[in-house]
Each structure stands twice: as structure tokens, then as C-alpha cells.
């Protein structure tokens, strides 16, 4: 991964992940967070596992990010882009669509 590619991934990640680490932590404690997402096989959704990685990434200095961090950031960018494109009609404030995005660090009504 080139320096330019990493910069693009980084910029997109910080555009997409519009929740702070503490906001994500608080969100993960809610029943709404636990109610959505595809089970990863151990009772926790893929999105909730991703959120924990996002928190760590956002608390890491840029020059200390690893290739694995950048790979996860790229995964988050792809998920958020795909999911935003599937926005349902009507009020999304209390929707599974929004809850799922929040598990990936993006609050679409923020």
C-alpha cells in the first residue's frame, strides 16, 4: 500500500466515521446496538466487532497505524458507502439501517 493510498483511506475513514470513540463506546452499550447486524459466529455482530477496532484506530496516532489498521479502515469505508446507498425511505432515526451504520462508527443523522 503506497503512502498516497494510505492517505486516501485515512481521509475517507475520518469522513465516514463521524462518531467519537466515546460515542461509539456508549452506543455499544445499548440494546439497539446489540439488536442489529450479522452474527460473527460467537453471538456478537460483525459491526460491533468492527466498532471495537474503530475505537482503537481512532485512539492511535496516525504515524503508529499498521497495515492491518489501514485494511480495516478500508473495510469500514466500503461498508459505510454500500450501506448509505441503501438508505430506506421515510424517517430513519429509529431504524435498523441507522443502528447498523452506528455500529460501524457512522451516524447518518449527525
N, C-alpha and C positions, 0 to 999 in steps of 0.2 A: 504494500500500500504506500503510495507516494505521499510526500508532505502535503501536496495540494489536495489529494483525495481525502486525507485525514482532516484537513481544514474544512472542506466542504461538508463532510459527515458531521464534524463538530458544530459548524454553524447551523446546519439543518436540525441537529439534535436539540440545540438550545432554542431554536424557533418552535420546534414541536413540543418539547417538554416544558410546558408553561406553569407547572406546579413546582413549588419549592420542596426540598427533601422533607421538611416538617409537615407540609400539607399532604404529601404522599403518605407519610407515616400515619398521620391522623386518619386519612381516608382508608388505609388498610385495616384499621381497627373497626370499621363499620360493617354491619351485616350486608349493606348494599354492595360493598366491595366483594364480599365473600359469596354473593349470590350470582355472580356472572363469570363467564369465561369457561374455556375448555380445560377440563381436569388434566393435570400433567402426569397423572398416574398415582399420585400419593395423596390425593384429597385436596391439593391446592392448585389453583388455576395457573396456567402459563403466564397470564398477565400479572398476577400477584407476585410470582417469582421474578418476573421482569422488573417489577416496581422496586424490589429489593436491590437489584443490580443498578437500577437507575439512581436510587438514593446514594449508593456508594460512588457511582461515577460522578454525580453532581457534587460530592464532597471531596473529590480528588482534584488536585491541581492539574491543570492541562498538561504540563510537561511530565507528569507522572502517570498519565494514561497509557495503558498497554494496548497491544494489537487486539487482544481479546475484548477490551473495553470498546474499542472502535468498532469491532464486529457487532457487539451488542447494540451500540448506538445506531449502527446502520440498520439492524433488525427493527429497532424501535421506530426509526424514520419510515421504514417500509410499512409497518403495521399502521402507524398513525395515518399515513397517506391513503392507504387502502380503506381503512375504516371510516375516515372522514368522507370519502367518496360515496359511502353507503348511508349517508345521513337520511333518517326516516322523515316523513312528513309530520308536521304538527309540532307540538311542544316537546322538546327533548329533555327538559330539566330533570324529570324523574324517569328516565328511560334506561333500559339495559344498554343501549348504544352508548350513552354518555358514561354510564358506570364502567363499561369495559374500557373506554378510552382513558378514563381516570386511572384505571389500574396500570395503564402504560404511561402515566405522567402527564396526560393532556386533558385539560378540562375545556371542552368545546364552547362553553358559555362564559368563559373567563375573558 
